[in-house]
């Protein structure tokens, strides 16, 4: 998987930066020299992002690289202006280039971290998902998606075939719901090696991220249609582009198939009838209980009963056999603002128990992964939490997850997503041409 980027003058890249970008699937064309541009940038001078975008469009390139210019104080004081000028430049070129990607190489050697993809609330397209997936697939990294748009930008949205294809293209895709993604990078377990950010019109968050991460290659994604024609038109064109990407990849709308069962060499205890993984949402905490003999990692996505398609928070926890953990709701400010469920004492013929009912808080999804002793994933599956307050993976579910019993109903078995026929960026570039054709029709008087 590889795309060609142009190097905007007068900036130059050293060999180490070129090799690193090459490892991300980006081949940089040019040496930064240009007959009309003289000299080198002064110390602390920011890259001319607007000029870089115009240069990239003039050379019909999807991506343009600007070297240097990672001075933190300069970005904090002048970055917003440079970003606004770049957005205006992308708007000028919208009819010929719907999307522009600007790469700002790290000035400190990046660590071997993931590709962090940021989807801010102000964006309306999901182009950053495809750019991030392409870089992750080429470099063999996982994706950490920090999502501020809920279901509209979720890679797990089953109704968009192209998103199944991008998940299948990378080794691992993890999603975290955060209302302000640009301010939430510190919550990742490791520093990212690459940061891919959508830059919607009016956004001024990117400069702070660039300044704070000199050890990451930062990739800015400009939706030119949004800048030129507004959110509604951009949303329609982006939907058409995603549809075309899905067709180009030959992807299925179904979830990827779960990993195969663990090899015989991995010791696996028998599943007992009493085994259960239990998740409960109370008025103060999210309770997770592992009453099995397996090491289990749980990722629980929370949200509101009024908007079940929009995740507000996610908790992830590794539980050893017979371990229980309670995570306070105060750790997720967005959830703490919702009305909690209330405790109710219910009576049955065989006894009484306290249950939680009502309120606005809900469990939306539960991802359960069974791990081997070295914490490698043996099997994983995502479940919808229908009840929203109380969810269990039973012994029968656990046997199915581990591949020890055939499922009774074929229609609920996840189907395999075919490998993309083309790489992610190739499919995206082809789809952008489809979007440009549609936009030309919209632009007719």
Secondary structure by P-SEA (a helix, b strand, c coil): cbbbbbbcccccccaaaaaaaaaacccccccccccccccccccccccaaaaaaaaaaaacccbbbbcccccaaaaaacaaaaaaaaaaaaaaacccccbbbbbbbbccccccccbbbbbccccccaaaaaaaaaaaaaacccccccccccccccccccccaaaaaaaaaccbbbbbbbcccccccccccccccbbbbbbcccccaaaaaaaaccccbbbbbbcccccccccaaaaaaaaaaaaaaaaaaccccccccccccccccccccccccccbbbbbbccccbbbbbccccbbbbbbbbbbccccccccbbbbbbbcccbbbbbbccccccccccbbbbbbbbbcccccccccccccccccbbbbbbbcccccccbbbbbbccccccccccaaaaaaaacccccccccccbbbbccccccaaaaaaaaaaaaaaaaaaaacc
